[in-house]
Amino acid sequence: MKHLLIAIFLITPVILFSQEKSADNKIDIRKEPVLSIYSNLFKFKNLDFSREQPDNSGEFLETNFQLENLTNVSMDLYIFVIATYEKDYYTVSSFEKPDLEDTNTIKLIKSFPDDITNFEYIVKDSTGAEKKVYQKYPKNVKAGVDPQTGKPYNLKDITTFRCRHETKFMKNYYFFNQIAILIFDSEEKLIFRQNYTVSPVKR
């Protein structure tokens, strides 16, 4: 098991497309907040990422953290963890030109709970052509339930959260380098959001 370094960054900017409201697109993703969000209702602690390769089929990124209730009442929470590999446009040297033709920075995306369609949006570009994009914000907030109970996570005192994201070995192989954690309250309000860049510890 390889432990990973954690660096905190701002959420990547939203995609600048126009969007029409429909049954599949209930959220205007242009209004998605770009800054980190924290809550005074609970303490987010003991965050840990680990990388595992149980066999020759692929690798897993495991995410662990704890939530400590800072209030006197229990609360229901919807939790999502989105793992991505995202390409940037930084070049190795000043002689190398960045590839600006490829505007799709997300090369790999997996979500927990495991329903990637919850993060698919149909948008229109400046010419009016429709395009499917991935945004790290769920269309259905109430899908972020505990898979063991099928209900929202109930935070009474301290809750330990654990999930895994798998990426299969293939010709164009990517391993996750970004993790986004989103937590909503029972009113479907986003009360915690943070993006983390992860990379293997050098031996």
Backbone as a ProteinNet text record, in pm:
[ID]
protein_1_A
[PRIMARY]
MKHLLIAIFLITPVILFSQEKSADNKIDIRKEPVLSIYSNLFKFKNLDFSREQPDNSGEFLETNFQLENLTNVSMDLYIFVIATYEKDYYTVSSFEKPDLEDTNTIKLIKSFPDDITNFEYIVKDSTGAEKKVYQKYPKNVKAGVDPQTGKPYNLKDITTFRCRHETKFMKNYYFFNQIAILIFDSEEKLIFRQNYTVSPVKR
[TERTIARY]
84.4	0	88.6	64	143	59.6	109.6	39.1	68.7	-23.2	-13	0.7	74	81.3	-48.2	-84.3	-207.3	-173.5	-221.3	-206.9	-343.5	-377.7	-510.2	-506.7	-604	-614.6	-757.3	-777.5	-911.4	-975.4	-1107.9	-1179.7	-1152	-1139.7	-1115.5	-1231	-1207.6	-1314.4	-1423.4	-1543.2	-1655.7	-1643.6	-1715.1	-1711.5	-1801.7	-1753.1	-1827.7	-1913.4	-2024.2	-2120.3	-2255.5	-2345.3	-2482.7	-2554.2	-2661.1	-2730.9	-2878.5	-2960.9	-3104	-3149.6	-3255.5	-3310.2	-3390.8	-3374.2	-3449.6	-3458.3	-3524.3	-3537.9	-3402.3	-3308.4	-3176.9	-3076.9	-3109	-3018.4	-3094.5	-3106.2	-3182.8	-3098.4	-2966.4	-2876.6	-2802	-2796.3	-2715	-2571.4	-2486.5	-2352.1	-2264.9	-2311.2	-2236.4	-2240.9	-2339.4	-2353	-2279.9	-2211.5	-2136.4	-2029.4	-2019.2	-1919.1	-1777.7	-1687.1	-1549.7	-1456	-1500.7	-1415.2	-1448.8	-1355.9	-1380.5	-1488.7	-1563.5	-1671.3	-1649.2	-1661.8	-1645.5	-1769.1	-1790.2	-1907.7	-1864.3	-1940	-1914.8	-2003.7	-2075.5	-2160.9	-2082.4	-1974.1	-1891.7	-1745.7	-1660	-1516.9	-1475.7	-1410.1	-1359.9	-1215.9	-1185.5	-1053.1	-1005.7	-876.9	-811.8	-829.5	-813.7	-821.3	-697.6	-718.7	-607.3	-640.9	-542.1	-554.3	-450.8	-487.4	-391.2	-414.1	-306.4	-309.6	-282.2	-367.7	-355.8	-361.5	-285.9	-291.4	-308.8	-433.4	-457.8	-426.9	-431.7	-403.7	-351.5	-350.4	-295.6	-401.8	-522.6	-629.4	-634.5	-586.4	-591.8	-550.3	-579.3	-542.4	-662.4	-653.9	-758	-698.9	-781.4	-750.1	-853.8	-808	-898.5	-894.3	-1011.7	-1024.8	-1088.8	-1027.3	-1079.4	-1080.8	-1187.1	-1190.4	-1296.6	-1296.6	-1394.6	-1466.1	-1592	-1670.4	-1707.9	-1679.4	-1714.1	-1822.2	-1935.2	-2048.6	-2013.1	-2028.9	-2000.1	-2126.8	-2240.8	-2368	-2425	-2540.3	-2606.5	-2713.1	-2728.4	-2831.3	-2767.8	-2825.7	-2776.7	-2821.5	-2751.7	-2785.4	-2770	-2854.3	-2845.7	-2763.7	-2673.3	-2582.7	-2579.7	-2565.1	-2542.7	-2396.6	-2323	-2178.7	-2141.4	-2057.4	-2004.4	-1852.2	-1782.7	-1639	-1616	-1560.5	-1536.9	-1386.8	-1342.5	-1200.7	-1180.5	-1080.9	-1055.3	-905.4	-875.2	-743.2	-764.5	-697.8	-717.3	-585.1	-587.6	-469	-457.9	-334.6	-313.8	-232.4	-208.7	-138.6	1.3	55.7	191.3	289.9	393.7	493.2	620.8	697.7	821.2	926.5	932.7	1031	967.7	1038.7	988	986.7	1055.5	1059.3	939.9	866.1	752.6	624.3	544.1	417.9	305	219.8	107.1	4.9	-60.6	-162.6	-295.3	-324	-446.4	-564.1	-538.3	-646.5	-736.1	-679.5	-753.9	-808.2	-935.3	-996.5	-1064.7	-1066	-1126.8	-1021.7	-1017	-911.9	-936.5	-1063.1	-1093.7	-1080.3	-977.4	-951.3	-1010	-1035.8	-1091.2	-1171.3	-1291.4	-1373.7	-1450.4	-1446.8	-1523.8	-1585.4	-1703	-1771	-1809.8	-1829.4	-1887	-1996.4	-2121.4	-2168.8	-2144.3	-2139	-2095.7	-2207.5	-2233	-2328.9	-2277.1	-2192.9	-2126.9	-2225.6	-2342.8	-2442.1	-2495.2	-2478.8	-2521.5	-2435.9	-2323.7	-2232.2	-2217.5	-2306.4	-2306	-2404.4	-2359.3	-2443.4	-2436.7	-2548.2	-2551.9	-2550.9	-2450.3	-2435.5	-2428.6	-2442.3	-2431.2	-2313.5	-2234.1	-2122.1	-2167.4	-2073.4	-2106.6	-2176.6	-2163.3	-2228.7	-2366.3	-2401.7	-2531.1	-2526.2	-2407.8	-2394	-2395.2	-2464.8	-2472.2	-2350.8	-2309.6	-2192.7	-2211.3	-2171.7	-2178	-2049.5	-2061.9	-1945.4	-1966.8	-1857.5	-1863.4	-1833.6	-1915.9	-1895.9	-1898.3	-1809.3	-1800.1	-1904.5	-2029.4	-2145.4	-2263.3	-2328.9	-2433.7	-2563.9	-2630	-2764.2	-2864.9	-2845.6	-2935.2	-2859.2	-2879.1	-2809.2	-2846	-2970.1	-3018	-2962.5	-2878.5	-2813	-2692.1	-2647.7	-2528.7	-2555	-2611.8	-2651.4	-2550.3	-2564.5	-2482.6	-2528.3	-2441.1	-2483.6	-2527.3	-2485.1	-2523.7	-2666	-2712.3	-2846.7	-2943.1	-2889.4	-2975	-3034.1	-2979.9	-3029.5	-2916.1	-2948	-2840.9	-2753.4	-2628.8	-2538.8	-2588.7	-2608.2	-2656.6	-2538.9	-2506.8	-2394.1	-2444	-2414.2	-2452.1	-2333.3	-2226.5	-2105.4	-1988.1	-1935.2	-1826.3	-1859.2	-1845.1	-1868.8	-1741.4	-1705.2	-1590.1	-1638.9	-1583.4	-1623.9	-1508	-1540.8	-1439	-1497	-1421.8	-1465.9	-1345	-1369.1	-1261.4	-1302.9	-1205.5	-1226.2	-1126.3	-1174.4	-1088.8	-1061.8	-940.4	-906.6	-838	-886.7	-837.2	-713.2	-621.4	-504.5	-548.7	-496.4	-526.8	-415	-429.6	-323.5	-297.6	-402	-388.3	-430.9	-336.4	-369.9	-354.9	-454.6	-449.4	-480.6	-408.6	-445.6	-492.4	-579.3	-643	-540.7	-558.2	-472.8	-553.1	-686.6	-771.7	-884.8	-914.5	-1028.4	-1111.6	-1240.8	-1333.4	-1429.5	-1444.6	-1536.7	-1646.6	-1772.4	-1887.9	-1981.8	-2030.3	-2124.2	-2242.1	-2362.7	-2486.4	-2564.6	-2643.3	-2727.5	-2862.6	-2952.4	-3083	-3170.3	-3136.9	-3210.5	-3147	-3050.1	-2978	-2889.9	-2848.1	-2757.3	-2614.6	-2527.8	-2386.7	-2319.5	-2273.9	-2215.5	-2066.2	-2013.2	-1869	-1825.2	-1716.4	-1659.1	-1510.8	-1431.6	-1288.5	-1230	-1131	-1062.7	-920.6	-874.8	-741.1	-664.7	-538.1	-448.6	-364.9	-362.9	-290.2	-183.5	-70	37.8	117.1	173.8	248	371.1	402.5	525.9	644.4	744.2	861.9	948.4	995.2	1079.5	1224.4
-118.1	0	124.1	214.3	335.9	453	524.9	642.2	758.9	852.8	961.4	1095.4	1184.9	1322.1	1393.7	1492.1	1567.3	1714.9	1779.4	1924.2	1981.8	2094.3	2152.5	2266.9	2267.4	2370.4	2419.4	2530.3	2576.7	2483.3	2479.1	2399.2	2453.9	2365.5	2409.6	2493.8	2594.1	2682.5	2607.2	2662.1	2598	2614.3	2531.6	2533.9	2645.2	2728.4	2843.6	2810.4	2741.9	2709.4	2760.5	2779.3	2806.8	2674.9	2676.5	2551.6	2578.4	2488.9	2498.8	2404.3	2442.3	2356.5	2245.5	2123.6	2010	1908.7	1795.6	1692.1	1633.3	1633.6	1576	1678.1	1805.5	1910.9	2009.4	1978.3	2061.2	2172.3	2164.9	2260.2	2338.2	2468.5	2551.1	2542.8	2470.2	2444.9	2569.4	2675.6	2800.4	2862	2823	2877.1	2793.5	2690.3	2605.3	2687.6	2682.4	2762.7	2720.1	2815.8	2785.6	2779.4	2823.3	2822.4	2705.5	2674.5	2570.2	2614.7	2516.9	2544	2459	2521.2	2449.4	2471.4	2379.8	2387.1	2393.6	2471.1	2474.2	2375.4	2290	2188.1	2064	2039.1	1921.7	1952.5	1866.9	1876.5	1767.9	1807	1714.2	1681.6	1551.5	1519.2	1381.6	1357.7	1228.1	1184.6	1277.7	1245	1167.3	1059.2	975.7	914.5	912.8	845.8	734.1	622.7	515.1	452.2	405.2	346.2	197.8	115.5	-28.6	-93.5	-201.9	-283.6	-428.6	-473.8	-609.9	-718.7	-685.6	-783.7	-709.8	-777.3	-718.1	-649.4	-635.4	-575.3	-424	-369	-225.5	-185.1	-60	-6	61	76.9	143	264	367.4	478.8	476.4	455.7	451	584.2	634.9	760.1	732.6	783.9	767.7	903.4	930.6	1048.8	1030	1119.9	1115.9	1250.4	1243.9	1362.4	1358.5	1467	1476.6	1582.1	1542.2	1631.9	1735.5	1864	1972.4	2031.1	1967	2014.7	1913	1945	1856.9	1768.5	1778.5	1700.3	1622.9	1508.3	1430.5	1496.3	1466.4	1527.2	1425	1438	1354.9	1426.4	1352.6	1410.5	1325.4	1391.7	1325.5	1350.5	1242.9	1254.6	1198.5	1273.3	1230.3	1246.5	1149.2	1159.8	1134.5	1231.9	1221.3	1215.3	1107.6	1089.6	1111.3	1191	1220.9	1219.4	1197.2	1232.7	1352.3	1461.8	1584.9	1632.4	1660.8	1706.8	1857.2	1905.6	2050.6	2087.2	2214.6	2263.8	2315.4	2271.8	2311	2233.8	2300.3	2237.2	2211	2113.8	2076.2	2184.9	2245.8	2351.1	2461	2572.2	2685.4	2655.7	2547	2510.1	2423.3	2374.6	2286.9	2368.3	2348.6	2419.6	2342.3	2412.2	2342.2	2298.8	2187	2135	2202.5	2313.1	2387.9	2337.6	2241.6	2186.7	2096.1	2033.3	1940.8	2017.8	2056.9	2136.4	2050.1	1917.1	1826.7	1786.3	1858.3	1833.5	1707.1	1665	1544.6	1422.7	1342.1	1222.9	1096.6	1100.8	985.8	1037.9	984.8	1026.9	907.2	889.9	788.5	854.2	807.3	870.6	767.6	816	736.3	819.9	767.3	639.3	625.6	501.3	468.8	488.3	614.1	647.2	771	750.7	861.6	947.3	890.5	970	1085.9	1078	1186.5	1310.7	1297	1409	1444.6	1389.7	1419.8	1533	1628.8	1741.3	1760.9	1802.6	1839.5	1991.6	2045.9	2190.7	2229.5	2357.2	2410.1	2505.7	2492.1	2582.8	2708.5	2792.1	2920.5	2905.2	2786.8	2763.5	2700.4	2664.4	2600.3	2449.3	2393.9	2247.9	2191.4	2078	2014.5	1925.8	1921.1	1843.7	1790	1664.2	1606	1635.1	1691.7	1722.3	1664.3	1648.9	1604.3	1722.8	1737.5	1842.4	1779.8	1823.4	1762.5	1821.6	1801.1	1846.7	1758.2	1692.5	1595.2	1661.6	1602.2	1648	1607.7	1489.3	1438.4	1429.4	1527.8	1532.7	1414.2	1370.5	1264.2	1126.9	1120.5	994.1	967.3	1065.7	1050.5	981.7	862.1	789.5	680.7	628.7	516.1	391.7	327.8	211.7	92.5	87.4	-24.1	-9.9	113.3	135.9	193	252.6	318.5	448.2	497.3	619.6	720.5	848.1	946.1	903.1	947.7	920.6	998.6	928.4	993.2	1018.2	1145.2	1183.2	1217.2	1130.5	1153.9	1209.1	1130.6	1174.6	1181.5	1064.1	1056	948.5	981.8	887.2	870.5	744.9	715.3	680.6	749	728.7	665.4	568.1	500.2	465.4	490.5	450.8	421	350.7	315	348	390.9	415.3	330.6	262	171.7	228.2	209.6	240.3	118	74.9	-45.8	-15.2	-111.4	-99.8	-107.7	-19.1	-16.6	56.6	68.5	129.6	272.1	354.4	491.5	493.1	459.4	440	570.2	597.4	712.7	666.6	723.8	705.5	840	836.2	957.4	1055.4	1182.3	1284.7	1395.2	1385.3	1482.8	1411.2	1457.7	1408.1	1527.3	1523.3	1625.3	1561	1622.2	1572.8	1676.2	1631.9	1718.8	1661.1	1745.6	1703.4	1799.4	1742.4	1820.9	1789.6	1887.1	1861.7	1806.8	1787.8	1727.2	1816.5	1945.6	2038.3	2048.5	1959.7	1953.7	2076	2140.2	2255	2205.2	2254.6	2216.7	2285.5	2207.2	2265.2	2234.9	2145.8	2119.7	2082.3	2145.6	2109.8	2143.3	2044.4	2066.5	1978.3	2030.7	1957.4	1929.1	1806.3	1765.6	1711.2	1750.1	1692.9	1585.3	1465.5	1354	1304.5	1265.6	1210.7	1113	1008.4	907.7	966.2	915.1	954.7	896.1	979.4	930.6	844.4	732.1	642.3	691.2
0	0	0	-89.3	-99.3	-48.6	49.1	96.1	4.2	-0.6	-95.6	-25.9	-91.7	-43.9	-75	7.1	-11.8	-22.7	-127.5	-140.9	-169.5	-105	-117.1	-216.9	-309.7	-410.1	-417.1	-487.6	-516.3	-617	-615.6	-713.3	-851.9	-950.6	-1086.4	-1135.2	-1219.5	-1265.8	-1338.2	-1334.9	-1401.4	-1551	-1625.3	-1770.3	-1820.6	-1910.6	-1954.8	-2075.9	-2053.2	-2155.8	-2110.7	-2204.7	-2167.7	-2148.9	-2068.6	-2039.3	-2022.1	-2076.2	-2062.7	-1953.7	-1882.9	-1778.9	-1843.7	-1792.8	-1842.7	-1730.4	-1757.8	-1655.5	-1619.3	-1716.1	-1691.4	-1638.9	-1651.3	-1609.9	-1521.4	-1394	-1302.1	-1240.9	-1259.2	-1196.9	-1303.4	-1287.7	-1375.9	-1327.1	-1398.4	-1348.3	-1352.3	-1418.1	-1413.6	-1274.3	-1192.8	-1058.3	-954.8	-1000.7	-908.2	-838.6	-705	-633.4	-669.2	-679.4	-718.9	-599.6	-482.5	-365.3	-274.3	-186.7	-88.1	9.2	59.9	154.1	277.9	395.7	521.4	607.9	702.8	789.4	935.4	1015	1158.9	1233.3	1157.2	1217.9	1255.9	1184.9	1213.1	1185.1	1239.6	1215.3	1118	1010.8	910.4	946.2	971.4	1022.1	974.3	997.8	969.5	824.3	733.1	590.8	548.7	472.8	429.1	293.8	203.1	75.2	69.2	6.8	-14.3	-150.9	-208.5	-342.6	-332.4	-395.1	-385	-523.3	-537.9	-658.3	-616	-597.3	-547.9	-650	-780.7	-885	-1007.5	-1120.7	-1242.7	-1329	-1277.7	-1358	-1346.5	-1234.9	-1216.6	-1076.9	-1042.7	-912.7	-847.8	-715.3	-638.2	-566	-554.6	-466.5	-354.6	-232.2	-117.7	-44.3	-8.9	64.3	199.4	305	440.8	510.5	585.8	670.6	778	875	982.4	994.6	1037	1067.3	1214.3	1285	1426.7	1445	1499.4	1520.1	1626.7	1592.6	1686.2	1746.9	1720.4	1773	1872.2	1926.5	2022.9	1959.7	1829.8	1761.6	1647.2	1614.8	1500.7	1371.6	1263.4	1134.2	1023.1	921.4	802.6	696.8	633.1	535.1	408.9	294.2	166.1	127.2	100.9	78.9	-58.2	-128.9	-258.3	-257.3	-318.9	-341.5	-489.5	-558.6	-703.4	-728.3	-791.4	-823.1	-972.8	-1008.7	-1149.5	-1178.3	-1305.5	-1355.9	-1446.5	-1415.4	-1490.8	-1547.8	-1675.5	-1745.6	-1733.4	-1712.8	-1714	-1837.5	-1851	-1968.9	-1937.2	-1824	-1792	-1879.6	-1925.5	-2011.6	-1932.6	-1980.1	-1912	-1927.4	-2043.5	-2067.9	-2152.5	-2164.3	-2242.6	-2391.6	-2433.6	-2574.7	-2614.7	-2515	-2541.7	-2546.9	-2651.2	-2666	-2597.4	-2521.3	-2458.4	-2561.2	-2536.6	-2626.8	-2593.9	-2659.6	-2633.3	-2715.6	-2805.4	-2886.1	-2802.6	-2702.4	-2617.6	-2497.8	-2504.6	-2398.6	-2293.4	-2313.9	-2217.5	-2114.9	-2002.9	-1904.4	-1823.7	-1806.6	-1729.8	-1820.4	-1795.6	-1876.5	-1814.8	-1685.5	-1614.9	-1496.9	-1478.4	-1366.2	-1311.1	-1180.3	-1110	-987.1	-949.5	-837	-732.1	-611.9	-504.7	-440.6	-439.8	-493.1	-644.3	-688	-823.4	-925.5	-961.8	-1068	-1138.3	-1238.7	-1304.9	-1384.4	-1418.4	-1492.6	-1408.5	-1278	-1189.7	-1207.5	-1279	-1299.1	-1447.1	-1530.3	-1673	-1703.3	-1781.7	-1820.1	-1970.4	-2028.6	-2169.4	-2176.6	-2242.8	-2253.4	-2400.5	-2426.3	-2562.2	-2569.5	-2676	-2692.9	-2766.2	-2805.6	-2867.2	-3001.8	-3065.5	-3194.6	-3178.8	-3056.6	-3032.6	-3035.8	-3060.6	-3065.1	-2923.7	-2907	-2776.4	-2751.6	-2626.8	-2590	-2448.6	-2425.7	-2292.3	-2217.9	-2098.5	-2016.1	-1877	-1805.6	-1666.2	-1575.3	-1474.5	-1376.2	-1237.5	-1150.4	-1018	-923.3	-964.4	-886.4	-925.6	-830.2	-865.7	-908.3	-1005	-1043	-937.2	-879.5	-775.9	-644.1	-558.1	-430	-341.4	-348.5	-260.9	-297.8	-401.9	-436.6	-348.1	-272.5	-189.9	-58	-63.4	57.5	92.2	211.1	255.8	179.8	99.8	20.8	105.8	230.5	317.4	369.2	385.9	440.1	337.5	229.8	132	184.4	296.6	359.3	373.7	401.2	425.5	541.2	541.8	653.1	774.5	885.8	1007.6	1101.5	1121.5	1205.3	1345.5	1441.3	1580.9	1658.8	1665.8	1735.5	1637	1602.2	1505.4	1403.1	1276.3	1167.5	1087.2	1060.7	976.3	836.5	737.4	598	521.7	436.8	356.8	220.2	114.5	-19.7	-106.2	-218.9	-310.7	-453.2	-532.4	-674.7	-752.4	-854.4	-931.2	-1069.5	-1117.6	-1255.8	-1316.6	-1432.1	-1497.7	-1581.5	-1585	-1671.4	-1818.1	-1898.6	-2042.4	-2115.3	-2246.8	-2326.9	-2282.6	-2277.6	-2228.8	-2081.2	-1993.8	-1852.9	-1774.2	-1692.3	-1602.9	-1461.1	-1364.5	-1225	-1170.8	-1073.1	-1022.8	-964.7	-995.1	-934.1	-865.6	-869.1	-802.5	-729.3	-609.4	-532.5	-487.5	-515.9	-468.3	-369.6	-253.1	-149.7	-130.3	-147.6	-133.4	-28.2	62.3	165.6	166.7	158.6	159.6	286.4	333.8	450.1	406.5	500.5	471.4	382.8	375.7	289.3	150.8	123.5	-4.8	-27.7	79.8	71.1	81.3	-5.9	-2.9	115.9	213.8	334.3	349.6	265.8	266.7	126.8	84.5	-45.2	-44.3	-83.6	-91.8	-200.7	-270.8	-376.9	-332.9	-356.9	-315.4	-435.5	-445	-544.5	-475.6	-533.1	-472.1	-567.8	-511.3	-592.2	-508	-569.9	-492.9	-425.6	-308	-241.1	-316.2	-344.6	-417.1	-325.2	-377.6	-298.7	-296.4
[MASK]
+++++++++++++++++++++++++++++++++++++++++++++++++++++++++++++++++++++++++++++++++++++++++++++++++++++++++++++++++++++++++++++++++++++++++++++++++++++++++++++++++++++++++++++++++++++++++++++++++++++++++++

